[in-house]
Amino acid sequence: MLHTCVMPDKENNLQMIIPAAGKGIRLGHLTSHKPKCMIEINGTTLVERTLRIAKRLGIKRIILVVGHCKEVLISHVNSLELDLI
């Protein structure tokens, strides 16, 4: 599960911050070439699941904090075509 922070911006629109920069070293080989939020459960990555929930909640702005294997994560999020921003 990703830990997120949801708060209103100046216009009272909800925005979400998703920290997704961790290496997930305790997960061993599962995260050696991808961030832990890219682990799939029942065919859906954790980050995709979180973004779809955010969309259903009507969150207008999502800040994704990236780090480990950021190119893989950014490419995956862009491929989802969720029309979030």
Secondary structure, 3 states (H helix, E strand, C coil): CCCCEEEECCCCCEEEEEEECCCCHHHHHHHCCCCHHHCEECCEEHHHHHHHHHHHCCCCEEEEEECCCHHHHHHHHHHCCCCCC
